[in-house]
Amino acid sequence: MRFFRNVLGTLLTEVLIVLFNLLIGVLTARLLGPTRRGVLTLVMTLPVTLVALTDLGISQANIYFIARQKRRAAPVAANGVYLALGIGLLVGLGLWLARGVALGTVLRSMPARYFGFVLVLAPVLLLYTYWMAILRAFRRFALFNLLRLLMPASLLGMMLLALLVFHGGIGWATAAYGAGIVVAAGLSLAVVGAFVRPDLRPDWGLMKESLLYGFKSYLQNLVGHLIYRLDIYLVAFFLTPPEIAFYGIATSVAEMVWYIPNSVGLVLFPKLSAAEESEVHQLTAEVCRHTLLVTALAGVAVLAAGVVGIPLLYGAEYAPAVRPLILLVPGTTMMTLYKVLARNFSSRNRQQVSILAATVGLVLNGVLDWFLIPRLGMVGAALGSTLAYSAAGLVLLWSFRRESGLGLGDALRLRRSDLIRYRELVQSVRARLAAVGGG
């Protein structure tokens, strides 16, 4: 029951994040217009990619070593500070020196002055990612979710000030994005620091172990991120800023269904890491079939809401985003398999299997996008992504069946006992609501 409560609390947090992000998206789309909104899409996507490039799997290692290896949190947090500063600054400097290549290809729609500004955010976001993972390792999900809400709330507040109060343009929006990240990350780090009380000196032995474990998680997360975002960069390479804006909106709406498997995964990984080997596969299969069902239902709702809501909320000029959305939703739903099952392999230090599945999807995505985008535009990017997501999920499902000894139905098909538990859960919720109402 505690697992269910943690998942439910995390999912409710994700719903609130969706609402905040929707407000940010509508606000920027209407006040900036398609061209400048396309530039802002790149500005807001690049820091996420930088974290994926530089994380080195340390956030996953933090959870693994605290939850399974029972290491103290203080040296884990201290190592995070040194790694975030060192890696962030080193990579930032390297990318700045190579900025001509980036700004001449996939980021050619981004003004050069914004590129350096975004690079400065990398160490802050890295440390935020490392330390927030510590709360997950201790299963402090109430505090974890509360701090996560600070980020979109801070971004929305800064965007409102920049665009509505000061009537700024794309430069103001970019500054607001950076300020929102710094404020939210700073407050979150202060809270986690008070909880952990990190050591002042790094633990070099633990750092070496974390890097060895984390490297496989890093490759898994990096390849996974590139599957999700390669299409954005190739759309930016082949198409125009307005089309970047349309496609960015389509992906943000389609990926709303991921808040369900993401919520489950955030809670599932530390639980699997602390579980006995004999329990890991059965729990994974049970969680997978429930999550896939709920995500599929959410996909239908997101698709219907997006077709109607995009022109209504963002404006009629953003109607071209609807066509890629229709093609993306089936793929984002299928990616649920990867998002849930990958936690099983990570908890057993078998990330290489997830890396293989993600690599299949990434290569397929790149080949299809390179061929389809020049011919079909945004529709080609959406089709390529959906096929790639499906391939990655199915490869990992096949690998899970092979290693666990369970059948495909265990991970895909609901059992009669599941339906009974659903009924009991509904009855329990009704009873609690009745009790509240009677009180």
C-alpha positions in Angstrom: 0.0 0.0 0.0 2.9 2.3 0.7 4.2 1.7 -2.8 0.7 2.7 -4.2 0.6 5.8 -2.1 4.0 6.9 -3.3 3.1 6.3 -6.9 -0.2 8.1 -6.5 1.5 11.1 -4.8 4.1 11.2 -7.5 1.5 11.0 -10.2 -0.5 13.8 -8.7 2.7 15.8 -8.6 3.2 15.0 -12.3 -0.4 16.2 -13.1 0.4 19.5 -11.4 3.6 19.8 -13.3 1.7 19.2 -16.5 -0.7 22.0 -15.6 2.2 24.4 -14.9 4.0 23.4 -18.1 0.8 23.8 -20.1 0.4 27.3 -18.7 4.0 28.1 -19.6 3.5 26.7 -23.1 0.3 28.6 -23.8 1.7 31.8 -22.4 4.9 31.7 -24.4 3.1 30.5 -27.6 0.6 33.3 -27.6 2.9 36.2 -26.5 6.0 35.2 -28.6 4.5 33.8 -31.8 5.6 30.7 -33.7 9.0 31.9 -34.8 10.3 33.1 -31.4 8.5 30.2 -29.6 10.6 27.9 -31.8 13.8 29.6 -30.6 12.6 29.2 -27.0 11.9 25.5 -27.6 15.6 25.0 -28.4 16.7 27.1 -25.4 14.5 25.0 -23.1 15.5 21.7 -24.7 19.3 22.2 -24.7 19.8 22.2 -20.8 17.9 18.9 -20.5 20.2 17.5 -23.2 23.3 18.8 -21.4 22.3 17.1 -18.2 21.7 13.8 -20.1 25.2 14.2 -21.7 27.0 15.0 -18.4 25.1 13.1 -15.7 27.4 10.0 -16.0 24.7 8.0 -14.2 25.6 9.5 -10.8 22.0 10.1 -9.9 21.2 6.4 -10.5 24.3 5.4 -8.6 23.3 7.5 -5.6 20.1 5.6 -5.4 21.8 2.2 -5.9 24.5 2.7 -3.3 22.2 4.2 -0.6 19.3 1.8 -1.1 21.1 -1.5 -1.9 24.6 -1.0 -0.6 23.5 1.0 2.5 26.2 3.7 2.1 25.9 6.9 4.1 24.3 9.9 2.3 26.7 12.5 3.5 29.7 11.4 1.3 27.4 10.7 -1.6 26.1 14.3 -1.4 29.7 15.7 -1.1 30.8 13.7 -4.2 27.9 15.1 -6.1 29.1 18.7 -5.5 32.6 18.1 -6.8 31.3 16.0 -9.8 28.7 18.6 -10.8 31.1 21.5 -10.7 33.9 19.6 -12.4 31.9 17.9 -15.1 29.6 20.9 -15.7 32.4 23.4 -16.1 34.6 21.1 -18.2 31.8 20.2 -20.6 30.5 23.7 -20.8 33.9 25.0 -21.7 34.3 22.3 -24.4 30.9 23.1 -25.9 31.7 26.8 -25.9 34.9 26.2 -27.8 32.9 24.1 -30.3 29.9 26.5 -30.5 30.5 27.2 -34.2 29.6 23.6 -35.1 26.5 23.5 -33.0 25.2 26.9 -34.0 25.9 26.1 -37.6 23.8 22.8 -37.6 21.1 21.6 -35.2 21.1 24.9 -33.2 21.3 27.3 -36.1 17.9 28.8 -35.1 19.4 29.8 -31.7 21.2 33.1 -31.4 24.8 32.7 -30.2 24.3 34.9 -27.1 21.7 32.4 -25.7 24.1 29.4 -26.1 26.6 30.6 -23.5 23.8 31.5 -21.1 22.4 28.0 -21.3 25.8 26.4 -20.7 26.1 28.2 -17.4 23.0 26.4 -16.1 24.6 22.9 -16.6 26.4 22.6 -13.2 23.3 23.8 -11.3 21.0 21.3 -13.0 23.6 18.5 -12.5 23.8 19.1 -8.7 20.0 19.4 -8.5 19.7 16.0 -10.3 22.3 14.3 -8.1 20.9 15.5 -4.8 17.2 15.0 -5.6 18.1 11.3 -6.3 19.2 11.0 -2.6 15.6 11.7 -1.5 14.4 8.9 -3.8 16.9 6.6 -2.3 15.4 7.2 1.2 11.9 7.1 -0.3 11.2 10.5 1.0 8.7 11.0 -1.8 6.5 13.6 -0.1 9.5 16.0 0.2 10.8 14.9 -3.2 7.5 15.7 -4.9 7.1 19.0 -3.1 10.5 20.2 -4.2 9.9 19.0 -7.8 6.9 21.4 -7.9 9.2 24.3 -7.2 10.7 24.1 -10.7 7.7 24.6 -12.9 6.1 27.0 -10.4 9.3 29.1 -10.4 9.5 29.0 -14.2 5.9 30.1 -14.6 6.3 32.9 -12.1 9.4 34.2 -14.0 7.7 33.9 -17.4 4.7 35.9 -16.1 7.0 38.7 -14.9 9.1 38.7 -18.0 6.3 38.6 -20.6 3.2 40.1 -19.0 4.6 42.5 -16.4 7.6 43.8 -18.3 6.3 43.0 -21.8 9.6 41.4 -22.9 10.4 39.3 -25.9 12.5 36.3 -26.5 15.5 37.7 -24.6 13.4 38.3 -21.5 11.9 34.8 -21.8 15.3 33.2 -22.0 16.4 35.2 -18.9 13.2 34.2 -17.1 13.9 30.5 -17.9 17.4 30.7 -16.4 16.2 32.7 -13.3 13.4 30.2 -12.7 15.9 27.3 -12.8 18.3 29.0 -10.4 15.7 29.9 -7.9 14.0 26.5 -7.8 17.3 24.5 -7.8 18.8 26.8 -5.1 15.8 26.3 -2.7 15.8 22.6 -3.4 19.5 22.2 -2.8 19.2 24.1 0.5 16.5 21.8 1.7 18.3 18.6 0.7 21.5 19.9 2.2 19.8 20.4 5.5 18.5 16.9 5.4 21.7 15.2 4.4 24.4 17.5 5.9 27.1 16.5 3.3 30.7 16.0 4.2 33.2 18.7 3.1 35.7 16.3 1.6 35.0 13.9 -1.2 35.1 10.1 -0.8 37.4 9.0 -3.6 36.7 5.3 -3.2 33.0 5.8 -3.3 33.3 8.2 -6.2 35.2 5.5 -8.2 32.5 2.9 -7.5 29.7 5.4 -8.4 31.4 6.2 -11.7 31.9 2.5 -12.5 28.2 1.7 -11.7 26.9 4.9 -13.1 28.6 4.7 -16.5 26.2 2.0 -17.7 23.3 3.9 -16.3 24.7 7.0 -18.0 24.8 5.3 -21.4 21.2 4.0 -20.8 19.9 7.5 -19.9 21.9 9.2 -22.7 20.7 6.9 -25.4 17.2 7.1 -24.0 17.2 10.9 -24.0 18.5 11.0 -27.5 15.6 8.8 -28.6 13.3 11.4 -27.1 15.0 14.5 -28.4 16.8 13.6 -31.6 13.7 14.4 -33.6 13.6 18.0 -32.2 17.1 18.6 -33.3 16.6 17.1 -36.7 13.4 19.1 -37.2 15.6 22.2 -36.3 18.2 21.1 -38.8 15.8 20.5 -41.7 12.8 22.8 -41.0 12.0 26.3 -39.9 11.6 27.9 -36.5 7.7 28.0 -36.7 7.8 24.2 -37.5 10.1 23.7 -34.5 7.4 25.4 -32.4 4.6 23.3 -33.8 6.5 20.0 -33.4 7.7 21.0 -29.9 4.1 21.5 -28.8 3.1 18.2 -30.4 5.8 16.3 -28.5 5.1 18.1 -25.2 1.4 17.1 -25.4 2.1 13.6 -26.6 4.6 13.1 -23.8 2.0 13.9 -21.2 1.2 10.2 -21.1 4.8 9.6 -19.8 4.0 11.2 -16.5 2.3 7.9 -15.6 5.2 5.5 -16.3 7.7 8.2 -15.0 5.8 8.4 -11.7 5.8 4.6 -11.4 9.5 4.4 -12.3 10.6 7.0 -9.8 9.1 4.9 -7.0 9.8 1.5 -8.5 13.6 1.8 -8.9 14.5 2.3 -5.3 12.0 -0.4 -4.3 13.5 -2.9 -6.7 17.0 -1.9 -5.6 16.2 -2.8 -2.0 14.2 -6.0 -2.8 15.4 -9.5 -2.8 16.3 -11.0 -6.3 13.4 -13.4 -6.1 10.9 -10.6 -5.9 12.2 -8.3 -8.5 10.8 -10.0 -11.7 7.3 -10.6 -10.4 6.9 -7.1 -9.0 8.2 -5.6 -12.3 5.7 -7.7 -14.4 2.8 -6.7 -12.1 3.7 -3.0 -12.2 4.2 -3.2 -16.0 0.8 -4.5 -16.9 -1.0 -2.1 -14.7 1.0 0.9 -15.9 0.6 -0.1 -19.6 -3.2 -0.2 -19.2 -3.5 3.1 -17.4 -1.1 4.8 -19.9 -3.0 3.5 -22.9 -6.2 5.0 -21.5 -4.4 8.2 -20.8 -3.1 8.2 -24.4 -6.7 8.1 -25.7 -7.6 11.0 -23.5 -4.5 13.1 -24.4 -5.1 12.5 -28.1 -8.7 13.7 -27.9 -7.8 16.6 -25.7 -4.9 17.6 -27.9 -6.8 17.6 -31.2 -9.4 20.0 -29.7 -7.2 21.8 -27.2 -4.1 22.8 -29.2 -5.9 25.3 -31.6 -8.2 26.4 -28.7 -5.5 27.1 -26.1 -2.4 27.9 -28.2 -4.3 29.6 -31.0 -5.4 28.7 -34.5 -1.9 29.4 -36.0 -0.7 26.4 -34.0 -3.1 23.9 -35.6 -0.3 22.3 -37.7 0.8 20.7 -34.4 -2.2 18.3 -34.4 -1.1 16.1 -37.3 2.3 15.0 -35.7 0.5 14.7 -32.3 -1.8 12.0 -33.8 1.1 9.9 -34.9 3.2 10.5 -31.7 0.7 9.3 -29.1 0.8 5.6 -30.0 4.6 5.7 -29.8 4.7 7.4 -26.5 2.3 4.8 -25.1 4.4 2.0 -26.4 7.5 3.5 -24.7 5.9 2.7 -21.4 7.3 -0.8 -21.7 10.8 0.6 -21.9 10.3 3.1 -19.1 9.1 0.5 -16.6 11.2 -2.6 -17.6 14.4 -0.6 -17.7 14.1 -0.1 -13.9 14.3 -3.9 -13.5 17.6 -4.1 -15.3 19.1 -1.1 -13.5 18.2 -2.5 -10.1 20.2 -5.6 -11.0 23.2 -3.8 -12.5 22.2 -5.1 -15.9 21.9 -1.7 -17.7 23.6 -3.0 -20.8 20.4 -4.7 -21.8 18.5 -1.4 -21.6 21.3 0.3 -23.5 21.0 -2.3 -26.3 17.2 -1.8 -26.6 17.6 2.0 -26.5 20.3 1.9 -29.1 18.1 0.0 -31.5 15.4 2.7 -31.1 17.9 5.5 -31.5 19.5 4.2 -34.7 16.0 3.5 -36.1 14.9 7.0 -35.1 17.9 8.6 -36.7 17.7 6.7 -40.0 13.9 7.2 -40.3 14.0 10.9 -39.4 16.9 11.6 -41.8 14.9 10.0 -44.6 11.3 11.1 -43.7 11.7 14.7 -42.4 12.9 16.2 -45.7 10.0 14.4 -47.5 7.1 14.6 -45.0 8.2 17.3 -42.6 6.9 17.1 -39.1 4.7 14.1 -39.9 7.9 12.2 -40.9 9.5 13.1 -37.6 6.5 11.9 -35.7 6.3 8.6 -37.6 10.0 7.9 -37.2 9.7 8.5 -33.4 6.7 6.3 -33.0 8.4 3.4 -34.8 11.6 3.9 -32.8 9.7 4.1 -29.4 7.9 0.9 -30.2 11.1 -1.0 -31.2 12.9 0.0 -28.0 10.0 -1.1 -25.9 9.5 -4.4 -27.6 13.2 -5.3 -27.6 13.4 -4.7 -23.8 10.1 -6.7 -23.3 11.7 -9.7 -25.2 14.8 -9.4 -23.0 12.8 -9.2 -19.8 10.9 -12.4 -20.8 14.1 -14.2 -21.5 15.9 -13.2 -18.2 12.9 -13.5 -15.9 11.4 -16.8 -17.2 8.0 -15.2 -17.2 5.6 -15.1 -20.1 4.7 -12.1 -22.2 1.2 -12.1 -20.7 2.7 -11.6 -17.2 3.9 -8.1 -18.2 1.0 -7.3 -20.7 -2.3 -8.9 -19.7 -4.3 -8.2 -16.6 -5.2 -11.2 -14.4 -8.4 -11.9 -12.6 -6.7 -11.2 -9.3 -5.8 -7.7 -10.7 -9.4 -6.9 -11.4 -10.4 -8.0 -7.9 -7.8 -5.7 -6.5 -9.1 -2.9 -8.6 -12.6 -3.5 -7.2 -11.3 -3.6 -3.6 -9.4 -0.3 -4.2 -12.5 1.4 -5.6 -14.5 0.2 -2.6 -11.8 1.4 -0.2 -11.8 4.9 -1.8 -15.6 5.0 -1.7 -15.6 4.1 2.0 -13.0 6.8 2.8 -14.9 9.4 0.8 -18.2 8.4 2.6 -16.4 8.7 5.9 -15.1 12.1 5.1 -18.6 13.2 3.9 -20.2 11.9 7.0 -17.7 13.6 9.2 
